[in-house]
């Protein structure tokens, strides 16, 4: 998949656990894991906004496009 999700990178930079982010977002750790691994079919803008607010980052810090070879 050419869209890469970098939530783990931002979590490490902010020294935050996935469980803590899931709690603050109001989603289950399983749903956060699905998003982090790129298995989600999409992400709602309000969820993306909340992630950016909690992690103090921009959407481009979380989402990355890489062309497939």
C-alpha positions as CSV (number, residue, x, y, z in Angstrom):
1,X,0.0,0.0,0.0
2,X,1.5,3.4,-1.0
3,X,0.0,5.2,2.0
4,X,2.2,4.7,5.1
5,X,0.9,5.4,8.6
6,X,3.6,6.8,10.9
7,X,1.7,6.9,14.2
8,X,4.3,4.7,15.9
9,X,7.0,7.2,14.9
10,X,5.0,10.1,16.5
11,X,4.2,8.1,19.6
12,X,7.9,7.4,20.1
13,X,8.8,11.0,19.6
14,X,6.2,12.0,22.2
15,X,7.1,9.1,24.5
16,X,3.5,7.9,24.6
17,X,2.1,4.4,24.6
18,X,-0.5,3.3,22.0
19,X,-2.8,2.4,24.9
20,X,-2.7,6.0,26.2
21,X,-3.4,7.4,22.7
22,X,-6.3,5.0,22.2
23,X,-7.8,6.1,25.6
24,X,-7.5,9.8,24.7
25,X,-9.0,9.2,21.3
26,X,-11.9,7.2,22.8
27,X,-11.2,4.2,20.5
28,X,-10.1,0.6,21.4
29,X,-6.5,-0.3,21.2
30,X,-7.5,-2.9,18.6
31,X,-8.9,-0.2,16.3
32,X,-5.8,1.9,16.8
33,X,-3.7,-1.1,15.9
34,X,-5.7,-1.6,12.7
35,X,-5.0,2.0,11.8
36,X,-1.3,1.9,12.7
37,X,-0.7,-1.2,10.6
38,X,-2.4,0.3,7.6
39,X,-5.1,-2.3,7.5
40,X,-7.9,0.3,7.9
41,X,-9.8,1.2,4.7
42,X,-9.9,4.8,5.7
43,X,-9.7,7.3,8.5
44,X,-12.2,10.0,9.5
45,X,-11.0,13.5,9.4
46,X,-12.2,14.1,13.0
47,X,-10.1,11.1,14.1
48,X,-7.1,12.4,12.2
49,X,-7.7,15.9,13.7
50,X,-7.8,14.4,17.2
51,X,-4.6,12.4,16.7
52,X,-2.8,15.5,15.5
53,X,-4.1,17.5,18.4
54,X,-3.0,14.9,21.0
55,X,0.4,14.3,19.4
56,X,0.9,18.0,18.6
57,X,1.7,17.3,14.9
58,X,0.5,17.8,11.4
59,X,-1.4,15.3,9.2
60,X,1.7,15.0,7.0
61,X,3.7,13.8,10.1
62,X,1.3,10.8,10.3
63,X,0.4,10.1,6.7
64,X,3.1,9.5,4.0
65,X,2.8,8.5,0.3
66,X,5.3,6.2,-1.2
67,X,5.1,5.0,-4.8
68,X,5.0,1.3,-5.3
69,X,7.9,-0.1,-7.2
